[in-house]
C-alpha cells in the first residue's frame, strides 16, 4: 500500500504542472463558451421577434413597437439587417476562439492522461483513438435500449492480460432514443414550439452549464473479459430500479429471457437478474459471487451492471464525469489520480475474483 501511495505521489508531482495549466485552460474555455452562447441566444431571440412582429401587426406591445420603429428607421431599406450583421460579427470570432481553445484543451488533456496512465500502469496498453463498435456494446445484452443508430463515443481504452485473461476497460458514452429525446425531436418539428425548445435545450443550458462535454444516457466504464469456456445461455444483472426493469420488459430483443428469482435479500435489494437458463444463472450466481457483486457496488458507490454471456463477462460502472477524462472540478487534486487507480485496480481485482481463467464445472 505504501508503495502504491509513493507511486501516486510521484505521478502527481510529474503531471501537476500540466494539470494546473489544464485547469486554467478549462476556466477560460468555460468563459468563452458562455460568451458564445449568450451572443447566440441574443441573436436567436432577435430573429424570433423579427419574424413574430409580422404576424402580430396589431399588437401594441413595447417590444414589437420598438422592432417596427427600428426596421423603418431613417427609411433605410437595409436598417433591419444591421443588428443581424453586428451580432454575426460578434458571434463568428467567439465561435472560432471557443473551437480553437476546445481543441487545444482536448489535446493537452489527452497528452497528460496518456502520460499519467503510462506511469501508473506501465504494463498496460492505453489506446486513446479507439472506437468501440455498436456490436461490442450489444454483445453484453446490458443496454436493452441500444439500437442500430444509437450514437456511441469512446474516450479511451486500456488493454491488459492478467492471469492469462484478456481484460479490456473502456470509457464510453451512449445516447438513448428515450422518451425525452423523442419528445424533443417531435417538438422541434412543430413551428413556433421548436424555437422555444432550441432556446432552452441548446442555448440556455449551454450558458449556465459548467461542462464542456455532451450529455449521455450512460457515461462511464465498460469492461469485458473472456472465460475459458462457453456458457449455454446469458445471465444479465441490472439495477433493481423501475427504469431498468421497464426498459428490459419493453424491449423485444430478449424474448428468450426470464426473471431469475433469488433468495439473497441483500443482493435483490440492489439488483434484478434476467437469464435464458434458470439452472445456469443459479450456478453462476453463487452466494459467494452475489456477495462479491454487492461488495463491488459498495466499493464503487455507483450504479453497476454485469452480464455473463457466451465466453465473456461484461461489467459497466456509471460515471457521469467519465473514466479517462477530467472532472469539471478539482482537476489539480491528487484525488483525481487516486480515483483512477482505485477504479482500474478494483476492476482488475473483480475479474480475478471471478476466476475467469478457470474452466467452469457446469455442464
C-alpha positions in Angstrom: 0.0 0.0 0.0 2.8 2.4 0.9 4.5 1.6 -2.4 1.3 2.4 -4.3 0.9 5.7 -2.4 4.5 6.6 -3.3 3.8 5.8 -6.9 0.7 8.0 -6.9 2.7 10.9 -5.3 5.4 10.6 -7.8 3.0 10.6 -10.7 1.1 13.6 -9.2 4.4 15.6 -9.0 5.2 14.7 -12.6 1.8 15.8 -14.0 0.9 18.6 -11.5 2.3 21.4 -13.7 0.3 20.1 -16.7 -2.9 19.7 -14.5 -2.5 23.3 -13.3 -2.2 24.5 -16.9 -5.2 22.4 -17.9 -7.3 23.9 -15.0 -6.6 27.4 -16.2 -7.5 26.5 -19.8 -10.8 25.0 -18.7 -11.8 28.1 -16.8 -11.0 30.3 -19.9 -12.8 27.8 -22.1 -16.0 28.0 -20.0 -15.9 31.8 -20.2 -15.7 31.7 -24.0 -18.4 29.0 -24.0 -20.8 31.3 -22.1 -20.0 34.3 -24.3 -20.6 32.4 -27.4 -23.9 31.0 -26.3 -25.1 34.4 -24.8 -24.5 36.0 -28.2 -26.1 33.1 -30.0 -29.1 33.4 -27.6 -29.5 37.1 -28.3 -29.2 36.5 -32.0 -31.8 33.8 -31.8 -34.3 35.9 -29.7 -33.8 38.8 -32.1 -34.6 36.7 -35.2 -37.7 35.2 -33.4 -39.0 38.6 -32.6 -38.2 40.0 -36.0 -40.4 37.4 -37.7 -43.0 37.4 -34.9 -43.8 41.1 -35.4 -45.0 40.5 -38.9 -47.6 38.0 -37.6 -48.6 40.3 -34.7 -49.1 43.6 -36.7 -51.9 44.8 -34.4 -50.1 44.2 -31.1 -49.1 47.4 -29.2 -46.5 45.5 -27.3 -43.5 47.7 -26.5 -41.1 45.1 -27.9 -42.9 44.9 -31.3 -43.4 48.7 -31.4 -39.6 49.1 -31.0 -39.0 46.4 -33.6 -41.2 48.2 -36.2 -39.6 51.6 -35.5 -36.1 50.0 -35.8 -37.0 48.5 -39.2 -38.2 51.8 -40.6 -35.5 54.0 -39.1 -34.4 56.7 -41.4 -36.3 55.0 -44.2 -33.1 52.9 -44.8 -34.1 49.7 -46.5 -31.1 47.9 -45.0 -31.7 49.1 -41.5 -33.3 45.8 -40.4 -30.1 44.0 -41.4 -27.7 46.0 -39.3 -28.4 44.3 -35.9 -28.1 40.9 -37.6 -24.8 41.9 -39.1 -23.4 43.2 -35.8 -24.4 40.1 -33.9 -23.0 37.8 -36.6 -19.7 39.7 -36.5 -19.6 39.2 -32.7 -20.6 35.5 -32.9 -18.2 34.4 -35.5 -14.9 35.2 -33.6 -16.4 33.9 -30.4 -17.2 30.5 -32.0 -13.7 30.4 -33.6 -12.0 31.2 -30.4 -14.0 28.6 -28.4 -13.4 25.9 -31.0 -9.7 26.6 -31.1 -9.4 26.6 -27.3 -11.5 23.5 -27.1 -9.2 21.6 -29.5 -6.1 22.7 -27.6 -7.8 21.7 -24.3 -8.6 18.2 -25.6 -5.1 17.8 -26.9 -3.5 18.8 -23.6 -5.9 16.6 -21.7 -5.1 13.6 -23.8 -1.4 14.1 -23.5 -1.5 14.4 -19.7 -3.8 11.4 -19.3 -1.7 9.2 -21.5 1.4 10.2 -19.5 -0.4 9.5 -16.3 -1.7 6.1 -17.3 1.7 5.1 -18.7 3.3 6.0 -15.4 0.6 4.3 -13.2 0.2 1.2 -15.3 3.4 0.6 -17.3 2.5 -2.9 -18.4 -1.0 -1.9 -19.7 -1.7 -0.7 -23.2 -3.7 2.6 -23.4 -5.4 3.4 -26.7 -6.9 6.9 -26.9 -8.1 6.8 -30.5 -10.0 3.5 -30.3 -13.7 3.4 -31.1 -15.9 0.8 -29.5 -18.3 -0.7 -32.1 -22.0 -1.0 -31.6 -21.8 -4.8 -31.9 -19.4 -4.9 -28.9 -21.9 -2.9 -26.9 -24.8 -5.2 -28.0 -22.8 -8.3 -27.1 -23.2 -7.6 -23.4 -27.1 -7.5 -23.6 -26.9 -5.0 -20.8 -28.4 -2.0 -22.6 -31.8 -3.1 -23.8 -32.4 0.3 -25.4 -29.4 0.2 -27.8 -30.4 0.2 -31.4 -28.6 0.2 -34.8 -28.5 4.1 -34.9 -27.5 4.6 -31.3 -24.6 7.1 -31.0 -21.6 5.8 -29.1 -18.5 7.8 -28.1 -15.2 6.2 -26.8 -12.8 8.2 -24.7 -10.0 5.7 -24.5 -9.4 2.0 -23.7 -7.0 0.0 -21.6 -5.9 -3.5 -22.6 -4.1 -5.9 -20.3 -3.5 -9.6 -19.7 -3.9 -10.7 -16.1 -3.6 -14.4 -15.1 -3.9 -15.4 -18.7 -7.2 -13.4 -19.1 -7.5 -10.6 -21.6 -9.2 -7.6 -19.9 -10.5 -4.5 -21.8 -11.5 -1.3 -19.9 -13.1 1.4 -22.0 -14.6 4.8 -21.2 -17.8 5.3 -23.3 -20.8 7.5 -23.7 -24.2 6.3 -25.1 -27.2 8.4 -26.1 -30.6 6.7 -25.8 -33.5 7.4 -28.1 -35.6 7.6 -24.9 -39.0 9.4 -24.3 -37.3 12.7 -23.5 -35.1 12.7 -26.7 -38.0 11.6 -28.8 -40.2 14.3 -27.4 -37.5 16.9 -28.1 -37.3 15.7 -31.7 -41.1 15.9 -32.0 -41.3 19.4 -30.6 -38.5 20.5 -33.0 -40.8 19.6 -35.9 -43.6 22.0 -34.7 -43.2 25.6 -36.0 -43.2 28.0 -33.1 -42.6 25.4 -30.4 -39.3 24.5 -32.0 -38.0 28.0 -31.3 -38.7 27.6 -27.6 -37.1 24.1 -27.5 -33.9 25.4 -29.3 -33.7 28.4 -26.9 -33.9 26.2 -23.8 -32.3 22.9 -24.8 -29.4 24.2 -26.9 -28.7 27.7 -25.8 -29.8 28.4 -22.2 -28.4 25.0 -21.0 -25.0 25.8 -22.5 -24.9 29.2 -21.0 -25.4 28.0 -17.4 -23.7 24.6 -17.5 -20.2 24.1 -16.1 -19.5 21.2 -18.5 -17.8 21.2 -21.9 -18.9 17.7 -22.9 -22.1 16.2 -24.3 -24.8 14.7 -22.0 -25.2 10.9 -22.3 -27.8 8.5 -21.2 -24.9 6.3 -20.0 -21.4 7.6 -19.4 -18.8 5.5 -17.6 -16.7 2.4 -17.7 -17.4 -0.6 -20.0 -15.3 -3.6 -19.2 -15.2 -7.1 -20.8 -13.0 -10.2 -20.3 -13.1 -13.8 -21.6 -14.0 -17.1 -19.9 -12.1 -20.2 -20.8 -15.3 -22.0 -21.8 -18.5 -21.1 -23.4 -21.8 -20.8 -21.5 -25.0 -22.1 -22.8 -27.1 -19.0 -22.2 -26.9 -15.5 -20.8 -27.3 -14.0 -17.4 -27.7 -10.3 -17.0 -27.6 -8.3 -13.8 -29.1 -4.8 -13.9 -30.1 -2.2 -11.3 -33.2 -3.0 -9.3 -35.0 0.1 -10.4 -38.3 0.8 -12.1 -36.5 2.3 -15.1 -34.1 -0.6 -15.6 -36.9 -3.3 -15.3 -39.3 -1.4 -17.5 -36.6 -1.0 -20.2 -36.0 -4.7 -20.1 -39.7 -5.5 -20.2 -40.4 -3.2 -23.1 -37.5 -4.5 -25.2 -38.2 -7.0 -27.9 -34.6 -8.1 -28.1 -34.7 -10.6 -25.2 -37.8 -12.7 -25.7 -35.9 -15.8 -24.5 -35.2 -14.2 -21.1 -37.0 -14.7 -17.9 -36.7 -13.1 -14.5 -34.4 -15.1 -12.2 -35.7 -15.2 -8.6 -33.0 -15.4 -6.0 -33.2 -15.7 -2.2 -30.4 -13.3 -1.2 -32.3 -10.3 0.1 -29.2 -8.1 0.2 -28.4 -8.8 -3.4 -32.0 -8.5 -4.7 -32.4 -5.1 -2.9 -29.8 -3.7 -5.4 -30.1 -5.9 -8.5 -32.6 -7.6 -10.8 -31.4 -10.7 -12.7 -32.6 -11.9 -16.1 -31.4 -15.0 -17.9 -32.1 -17.5 -20.6 -31.3 -20.5 -18.4 -32.5 -20.7 -14.9 -30.2 -23.5 -13.9 -27.1 -21.9 -15.4 -27.9 -18.5 -13.9 -28.2 -20.0 -10.4 -25.0 -21.9 -10.9 -23.1 -18.7 -11.9 -24.7 -16.6 -9.1 -23.5 -18.5 -6.1 -23.9 -16.9 -2.6 -20.2 -16.0 -2.7 -20.4 -14.4 -6.1 -23.5 -12.4 -5.1 -21.7 -11.2 -2.0 -18.8 -10.1 -4.2 -21.1 -8.2 -6.6 -22.8 -6.3 -3.7 -19.3 -5.5 -2.3 -18.3 -4.3 -5.7 -21.3 -1.9 -5.8 -20.3 -0.6 -2.4 -16.7 -0.1 -3.5 -17.7 1.9 -6.5 -20.7 3.6 -4.8 -22.2 3.9 -8.3 -24.7 2.1 -10.4 -23.1 -1.1 -11.8 -24.4 -3.8 -14.2 -23.0 -7.1 -15.3 -23.6 -9.9 -17.7 -22.3 -13.4 -18.4 -22.8 -14.3 -22.0 -21.2 -16.9 -24.3 -17.5 -16.7 -23.3 -17.4 -13.2 -21.7 -18.0 -11.3 -18.6 -19.2 -7.7 -19.1 -19.1 -5.0 -16.3 -20.4 -1.4 -16.5 -19.9 1.3 -13.9 -21.8 4.5 -14.4 -19.7 7.7 -14.0 -21.0 11.0 -15.3 -17.5 12.5 -15.3 -16.0 9.6 -17.3 -13.1 7.3 -16.5 -10.5 8.8 -18.8 -11.4 12.5 -18.7 -11.1 15.1 -16.0 -14.0 16.0 -13.7 -15.5 19.5 -14.1 -14.0 20.5 -10.7 -10.7 19.8 -8.8 -8.6 19.0 -11.8 -5.4 19.6 -9.9 -6.4 17.4 -6.9 -4.5 14.3 -6.2 -7.8 12.5 -5.6 -8.2 12.5 -9.4 -5.2 10.1 -9.7 -6.3 8.1 -6.6 -9.8 7.6 -8.1 -8.4 6.4 -11.4 -6.1 3.9 -9.7 -8.9 2.7 -7.5 -11.3 2.1 -10.4 -8.8 0.3 -12.6 -7.4 -1.8 -9.8 -10.8 -2.7 -8.5 -11.9 -3.8 -11.9 -8.9 -6.0 -12.4 -9.4 -7.5 -9.0 -13.0 -8.2 -9.7 -12.1 -10.1 -12.9 -9.6 -12.1 -10.9 -12.2 -12.8 -8.2 -14.5 -14.3 -10.9 -11.7 -16.7 -11.8 -12.3 -16.4 -15.5 -9.0 -18.3 -16.2 -10.6 -21.5 -14.6 -12.9 -23.8 -16.5 -16.4 -23.9 -15.1 -17.5 -27.3 -13.9 -21.1 -26.6 -15.0 -22.3 -28.8 -17.9 
